[in-house]
Amino acid sequence: MRALILFAAVLPALGCASVRPFSEIRRLVPETGFVRLGEQLVHVEQAGQGEPLILLHGFGASTYAWRKVIPSLAASFRVIAIDLNGFGYTQRPKDFESYTREGQADLVLRVMDALAIDNAHFMSHSYGGGITIWLASRHPERVRSMVLVDSSAPTYANDRRSRLAAVRPIARLGLRLLLRPGSVRRSLLGSVWDDSVVTPELVREYYDRLRIEGVLDAYVGLTAPVRTPPEPVHLESIQVPVLLVWGADDRVIAVQAGRKAAGRFPHGEIIVLERTGHLPMEERPEELLQAALPFLERHSVRNPG
């Protein structure tokens, strides 16, 4: 299975681009845009009131990816979009474990605790979908329902790792040699059906949220091998209601994978969006909302059953 690897394609070249100091991000983002977890500042975007709905982005993306759908979602829900470790405006930790599947899931749970959220609906894309599936398998009491958008498997956080990335001089050399805004553009073009979506502004925004202080720690943490074998996840055991929304023309994770996963979830269903690639929130935000909102409303507390 090929997966969206903006981060792997983009980050390796950051050594030849200017890395933005985190102090710059602190000046750019209001204090209310961060949740403090110990010494780390985690970037969140919040909007609306009602039942909590957590948004998790894909690999190489950030909360920016949800900008077209947050306003409509916030009309009915309390939306909390989170930048995962290594992405967006979240402060990059130095420890390796923060970048594992379990570390990312722990970040989400700690943000929920900090915001006094016992459980929430989730809307998650690609890499973020794999993290959400893991959460639902291990902490079902924290997950009310899941909308998985062109989701990766829960093993993806470990599948794309390489021993070479654990050697810091090699990782540093990769960071110096490979990144160009053109790499981001090519990755985005490979992820959409409609090339016109990939504007210079889109490329710049995705790129700028990756080239942030701590990038080498993030690159190693996300791509070097994990120290212990990952625990399996059995979709058949997950009782949380699940809607999969998939682009019919996804060249990163084929729609057949979505159909197969929908059949394995006990309460799974799938909606396929025509003329759409791996990034429905960029290409077809209205269609994504038309698919997701009725499902979320149906499984909200105010509409039991």
C-alpha positions, -999 to 999 in steps of 0.1 A, spaced: 0 0 0 14 34 -10 6 62 14 9 99 14 45 107 23 47 145 21 67 145 52 92 119 40 94 136 6 96 171 21 115 170 54 147 154 41 156 186 23 150 210 51 187 213 58 191 234 26 161 256 35 158 281 64 143 264 94 118 286 113 126 290 150 98 280 173 100 315 188 87 328 155 57 304 157 51 317 193 48 352 180 26 342 151 1 320 169 -20 335 198 -15 319 232 -50 305 229 -38 285 200 -16 262 222 -23 236 248 6 232 272 15 196 280 44 198 305 72 215 286 56 211 252 32 235 234 8 217 212 -10 237 185 -48 234 184 -75 252 165 -108 254 183 -142 266 170 -179 262 178 -198 247 206 -215 213 213 -202 178 213 -165 177 208 -152 167 174 -114 162 171 -97 166 137 -65 148 130 -45 155 98 -25 133 75 12 127 71 30 159 61 -1 180 67 -14 201 96 -45 218 109 -43 239 78 -57 210 58 -91 214 76 -96 251 70 -123 246 43 -145 224 65 -140 237 101 -166 266 98 -194 242 88 -184 216 113 -183 243 140 -219 252 134 -229 219 150 -199 207 171 -171 219 192 -142 214 168 -107 208 180 -81 204 153 -47 192 166 -12 193 150 4 160 158 40 156 169 64 166 141 38 186 121 23 220 119 29 245 147 33 219 175 66 222 193 88 193 182 99 171 212 133 156 212 124 121 224 119 93 199 88 78 215 66 109 209 67 102 172 55 66 174 19 56 168 15 52 206 32 85 212 9 103 188 -22 87 204 -9 97 238 -6 133 226 -43 133 215 -54 118 248 -34 143 268 -49 172 248 -83 158 255 -76 156 292 -62 192 292 -94 204 276 -116 183 299 -129 162 271 -139 127 282 -148 114 248 -152 129 213 -162 122 177 -132 120 154 -127 131 118 -93 120 107 -73 118 74 -48 93 62 -20 90 89 -44 106 114 -69 79 106 -45 52 115 -39 69 149 -76 72 154 -82 35 147 -55 27 172 -72 49 198 -106 33 192 -91 -2 196 -73 6 229 -95 34 244 -130 29 230 -145 49 259 -128 80 245 -142 77 209 -179 83 202 -176 78 164 -151 80 136 -151 96 102 -120 82 84 -111 101 53 -89 81 29 -74 65 60 -41 46 64 -40 14 82 -32 16 119 2 0 111 13 28 88 31 47 115 55 18 116 54 5 81 74 33 64 105 32 87 141 27 77 172 17 96 192 44 77 171 71 94 184 61 128 219 72 117 218 109 124 246 119 100 227 102 72 194 117 83 211 151 85 226 147 50 192 138 37 177 169 52 203 190 34 199 174 0 163 165 -8 138 191 3 125 217 -22 91 233 -24 89 214 -57 89 181 -36 59 194 -18 42 203 -50 49 169 -66 35 151 -35 4 172 -36 -1 167 -73 1 130 -67 -26 132 -41 -53 151 -60 -76 144 -90 -78 181 -100 -43 196 -104 -57 231 -103 -61 227 -65 -24 227 -61 -17 264 -61 16 282 -51 -2 293 -19 -11 257 -10 24 245 -16 38 273 5 15 267 34 22 230 36 59 236 32 62 264 58 45 242 85 71 215 81 103 236 82 102 243 119 129 240 146 133 204 157 128 190 122 157 166 125 143 151 157 109 148 141 124 132 109 143 106 129 114 100 152 89 94 124 111 74 101 137 54 122 127 19 133 107 15 165 123 -4 193 96 -30 199 73 -48 175 40 -29 171 9 -44 186 -17 -56 160 -51 -40 156 -81 -61 147 -108 -40 130 -134 -66 137 -131 -59 174 -138 -22 172 -174 -15 181 -173 23 175 -195 36 146 -173 42 116 -179 61 83 -152 59 57 -151 86 31 -129 79 1 -118 95 -31 -127 73 -60 -94 84 -78 -71 81 -48 -37 71 -61 -21 70 -27 -45 45 -9 -68 29 -34 -105 29 -28 -105 -9 -27 -86 -7 6 -114 15 20 -141 -9 8 -123 -38 24 -119 -19 57 -155 -9 58 -165 -46 56 -143 -55 85 -156 -29 110 -187 -43 127 -204 -9 123 -187 4 92 -200 21 61 -184 38 32 -191 68 9 -170 72 -22 -165 106 -38 -162 107 -75 -135 127 -93 -116 130 -60 -81 119 -50 -64 115 -16 -73 149 -3 -111 154 -2 -109 183 22 -89 202 -4 -107 191 -36 -143 184 -25 -149 200 9 -186 204 4 -191 168 -7 -170 157 23 -193 177 46 -224 163 30 -211 128 37 -198 134 72 -223 157 89 -254 134 87 -233 105 101 -220 127 130 -254 140 138 -269 105 137 -244 94 163 -245 124 186 -259 123 221 -288 147 211 -298 121 184 -294 88 202 -297 57 180 
